[in-house]
């Protein structure tokens, strides 16, 4: 959910274990927990009024001691463009629009995503996914209760229409999401990731997680959001794929040469 503001396709997520609920404790339906999250973070009306967002912050690859700057542009319903400027690495760009998801970096070059990797990127690119989760997931179930950092949390397992299940932990007391686990299928294979969500701050009319830490494959990446502009005008061209991506799309759309 809130982790969507920073999800590198190099990272994935794991469906973690969780404690079973006490036999005498009734569990609320997953729908009620997810709808409560919308309410405690600002409410349905505030989400519906959010048509665009420009988030600025920092990113740190903790193990390597490498830092960088991040800017993410998003527009309703499902357009997104993120650029990271990493020390000693250069620019990393990611985007999703019109059913196409892509990324470009000096390390991996330009790539058009496909399969489950594409499906996850498109979900991540949905601006108001917290409100519109019913359109993105085919099933949501409350699986139990687990204590995270001293706070009891409801465990909600969400199954997307395409891709692996995602397990998110919502505090009983606050209703906030504090952790997510799932599995990402990428060019590096199946990668488990744990996403730690916290430091909720008010940006515009909504509360959003200002700090998100992702742990995967022995690596830890932390993103901190410092400012968010809501409903700023964003030129449509901002979401256009770069020339290298357009070239790859052109090749994939071109008819195969006739065989002799």
C-alpha positions as CSV (number, residue, x, y, z in Angstrom):
1,X,0.0,0.0,0.0
2,X,2.1,3.0,1.2
3,X,5.2,1.2,0.2
4,X,4.2,2.0,-3.4
5,X,5.9,5.3,-3.5
6,X,9.3,3.5,-3.6
7,X,9.4,0.0,-5.0
8,X,12.6,-0.8,-7.0
9,X,12.1,-3.8,-9.4
10,X,15.5,-5.0,-8.2
11,X,13.9,-5.9,-4.9
12,X,11.1,-8.3,-4.1
13,X,9.0,-9.4,-1.2
14,X,8.3,-12.6,0.9
15,X,5.1,-14.0,2.2
16,X,6.2,-14.1,5.9
17,X,5.0,-16.3,8.7
18,X,2.5,-15.0,11.1
19,X,1.0,-16.0,14.5
20,X,-2.4,-17.6,14.6
21,X,-5.0,-15.6,16.5
22,X,-6.2,-16.6,19.9
23,X,-9.1,-19.0,19.8
24,X,-11.5,-16.6,21.5
25,X,-10.5,-13.5,19.5
26,X,-12.9,-12.6,16.7
27,X,-11.1,-11.3,13.6
28,X,-12.5,-8.4,11.6
29,X,-12.9,-8.9,7.9
30,X,-10.0,-7.8,5.7
31,X,-12.3,-5.3,4.0
32,X,-13.0,-3.5,7.3
33,X,-9.2,-3.3,8.1
34,X,-8.4,-1.9,4.7
35,X,-11.2,0.6,4.7
36,X,-10.2,1.7,8.2
37,X,-6.7,2.4,6.8
38,X,-8.2,4.7,4.3
39,X,-10.2,6.5,7.0
40,X,-7.3,7.0,9.5
41,X,-5.0,8.3,6.8
42,X,-7.4,11.0,5.6
43,X,-10.6,9.5,4.4
44,X,-12.3,8.6,1.1
45,X,-13.0,12.2,0.0
46,X,-9.3,13.2,0.5
47,X,-8.1,10.3,-1.7
48,X,-10.7,11.0,-4.4
49,X,-9.5,14.7,-4.5
50,X,-5.9,13.7,-4.9
51,X,-5.3,13.7,-8.7
52,X,-1.6,14.1,-8.8
53,X,1.4,14.1,-6.5
54,X,5.1,15.0,-6.7
55,X,7.1,13.5,-3.9
56,X,10.8,14.5,-3.2
57,X,13.1,12.6,-0.8
58,X,16.3,10.7,-0.3
59,X,17.3,7.1,-0.8
60,X,20.1,5.2,0.9
61,X,21.6,1.8,0.1
62,X,22.5,1.1,3.7
63,X,25.0,-1.8,3.2
64,X,27.0,0.1,0.6
65,X,26.8,3.4,2.4
66,X,25.5,4.9,-0.9
67,X,22.9,7.7,-0.9
68,X,20.9,9.6,-3.5
69,X,18.0,11.9,-4.3
70,X,14.6,10.7,-5.4
71,X,11.7,12.4,-7.2
72,X,8.4,10.6,-8.0
73,X,5.7,12.0,-10.2
74,X,2.2,10.3,-10.1
75,X,-1.1,11.1,-11.7
76,X,-4.5,9.6,-11.5
77,X,-5.3,6.9,-12.3
78,X,-2.1,5.0,-13.1
79,X,0.7,7.1,-14.4
80,X,4.0,7.3,-12.6
81,X,7.6,8.3,-13.2
82,X,10.4,8.0,-10.7
83,X,14.0,9.2,-11.0
84,X,16.8,8.3,-8.6
85,X,20.2,10.1,-8.8
86,X,22.6,7.7,-6.9
87,X,26.1,8.7,-5.9
88,X,28.7,6.9,-8.0
89,X,25.9,5.1,-10.0
90,X,24.1,7.8,-11.9
91,X,20.4,8.0,-12.8
92,X,17.9,5.3,-12.4
93,X,14.5,5.9,-14.0
94,X,11.2,3.9,-13.7
95,X,7.8,4.5,-15.1
96,X,4.4,3.1,-15.8
97,X,1.6,4.4,-18.0
98,X,-0.9,3.1,-20.5
99,X,-0.4,-0.5,-19.4
100,X,3.4,-0.3,-20.0
101,X,6.0,-0.6,-17.2
102,X,9.7,0.1,-17.8
103,X,13.0,1.0,-16.2
104,X,16.3,2.4,-17.3
105,X,19.7,2.6,-15.6
106,X,23.4,2.6,-16.3
107,X,23.6,-0.8,-14.6
108,X,20.8,-2.7,-16.3
109,X,20.1,-0.5,-19.3
110,X,16.6,0.0,-20.7
111,X,14.0,-2.7,-20.0
112,X,10.3,-3.1,-20.7
113,X,8.8,-5.2,-17.9
114,X,6.6,-8.2,-18.5
115,X,4.7,-10.9,-16.6
116,X,4.4,-10.7,-12.9
117,X,7.1,-8.0,-12.7
118,X,5.0,-5.8,-15.0
119,X,1.8,-6.5,-13.0
120,X,3.4,-5.5,-9.8
121,X,4.9,-2.3,-11.3
122,X,1.4,-1.3,-12.6
123,X,-0.1,-1.8,-9.2
124,X,2.7,0.3,-7.7
125,X,1.9,3.0,-10.2
126,X,-1.7,3.3,-9.2
127,X,-2.0,6.7,-7.4
128,X,-4.9,6.0,-5.0
129,X,-4.3,2.2,-4.7
130,X,-5.2,2.4,-1.0
131,X,-8.7,3.5,-1.9
132,X,-9.1,1.4,-5.0
133,X,-7.6,-1.9,-3.7
134,X,-10.7,-3.8,-4.8
135,X,-9.8,-3.1,-8.4
136,X,-6.3,-4.4,-8.0
137,X,-6.8,-7.5,-5.8
138,X,-9.0,-10.4,-6.3
139,X,-9.1,-11.5,-2.7
140,X,-8.3,-10.1,0.8
141,X,-8.4,-12.2,3.9
142,X,-7.6,-11.6,7.6
143,X,-5.2,-14.4,8.6
144,X,-4.5,-13.7,12.2
145,X,-2.8,-11.4,14.7
146,X,0.9,-10.8,15.3
147,X,2.9,-8.5,17.5
148,X,5.2,-6.1,15.6
149,X,7.5,-3.9,17.7
150,X,5.3,-4.3,20.8
151,X,2.0,-3.6,19.0
152,X,-0.6,-6.1,18.1
153,X,-1.4,-6.1,14.4
154,X,-4.0,-7.7,12.1
155,X,-2.4,-9.8,9.4
156,X,-4.1,-9.3,6.0
157,X,-3.2,-11.4,3.0
158,X,-4.1,-9.8,-0.3
159,X,-4.0,-11.8,-3.6
160,X,-3.6,-9.6,-6.7
161,X,-5.3,-10.4,-10.0
162,X,-1.8,-11.3,-11.3
163,X,1.2,-12.0,-9.1
164,X,2.1,-13.3,-5.7
165,X,0.1,-12.7,-2.5
166,X,1.1,-9.8,-0.3
167,X,0.9,-9.9,3.5
168,X,0.5,-6.6,5.3
169,X,0.4,-5.9,9.1
170,X,-2.0,-3.3,10.3
171,X,-1.8,-2.0,13.9
172,X,-4.9,-2.7,16.0
173,X,-4.5,0.6,17.9
174,X,-3.9,3.0,15.0
175,X,-5.0,1.2,11.9
176,X,-1.7,2.0,10.1
177,X,0.2,-0.4,7.9
178,X,3.6,-1.1,9.5
179,X,5.0,-4.0,7.5
180,X,4.5,-5.8,4.2
181,X,6.0,-9.2,3.0
182,X,5.6,-10.8,-0.5
183,X,7.6,-12.3,-3.3
184,X,8.7,-10.5,-6.5
185,X,9.4,-12.3,-9.7
186,X,12.1,-10.4,-11.6
187,X,15.0,-10.9,-14.0
188,X,17.0,-11.9,-10.9
189,X,14.5,-14.7,-10.1
190,X,12.1,-14.9,-7.1
191,X,13.3,-12.4,-4.4
192,X,11.7,-12.2,-0.9
193,X,11.4,-8.8,0.6
194,X,10.3,-7.3,3.9
195,X,9.0,-3.7,3.8
196,X,9.0,-1.7,7.0
197,X,6.6,1.2,6.9
198,X,6.5,4.1,9.4
199,X,6.9,7.8,10.3
200,X,3.5,8.7,9.0
201,X,3.3,12.5,8.2
202,X,0.6,14.7,6.8
203,X,1.3,15.7,3.2
204,X,-1.6,17.7,1.9
205,X,-4.8,16.2,3.3
206,X,-3.4,12.7,3.7
207,X,-1.1,10.9,6.1
208,X,1.6,9.0,4.3
209,X,4.6,6.9,5.4
210,X,7.6,9.3,5.3
211,X,10.0,6.4,5.8
212,X,10.0,3.0,4.1
213,X,12.8,0.4,4.5
214,X,13.1,-2.5,2.2
215,X,15.1,-5.6,3.0
216,X,15.9,-8.2,0.3
217,X,18.7,-10.5,-0.7
218,X,20.9,-9.3,2.2
219,X,20.5,-5.7,1.1
220,X,18.7,-2.8,2.9
221,X,17.3,0.3,1.1
222,X,15.7,3.2,3.0
223,X,13.6,5.9,1.4
224,X,12.7,9.1,3.3
225,X,10.1,11.5,1.8
226,X,10.8,15.1,2.7
227,X,8.1,17.0,0.8
228,X,5.0,16.2,-1.3
229,X,3.1,18.6,-3.6
230,X,-0.5,17.5,-4.2
231,X,-2.5,18.4,-7.3
232,X,0.3,20.2,-9.0
233,X,0.0,20.3,-12.7
234,X,2.3,17.7,-14.3
235,X,2.8,17.8,-18.1
236,X,1.6,14.7,-19.8
237,X,5.0,14.3,-21.4
238,X,6.6,13.7,-18.0
239,X,5.1,10.1,-18.2
240,X,6.4,9.4,-21.7
241,X,8.9,6.6,-21.8
242,X,12.5,7.7,-22.9
243,X,13.6,7.1,-26.5
244,X,15.4,3.8,-25.6
245,X,12.2,2.4,-24.1
246,X,10.2,3.5,-27.1
247,X,12.7,1.8,-29.4
248,X,12.2,-1.5,-27.4
249,X,8.4,-1.1,-27.6
250,X,8.7,-0.5,-31.3
251,X,10.7,-3.7,-31.8
252,X,8.2,-5.8,-29.8
253,X,5.3,-4.4,-31.8
254,X,7.0,-4.9,-35.2
255,X,5.8,-8.0,-37.1
256,X,8.2,-10.8,-37.4
257,X,10.2,-11.0,-40.7
258,X,8.8,-13.7,-43.0
259,X,10.8,-16.9,-43.1
260,X,12.0,-18.4,-46.4
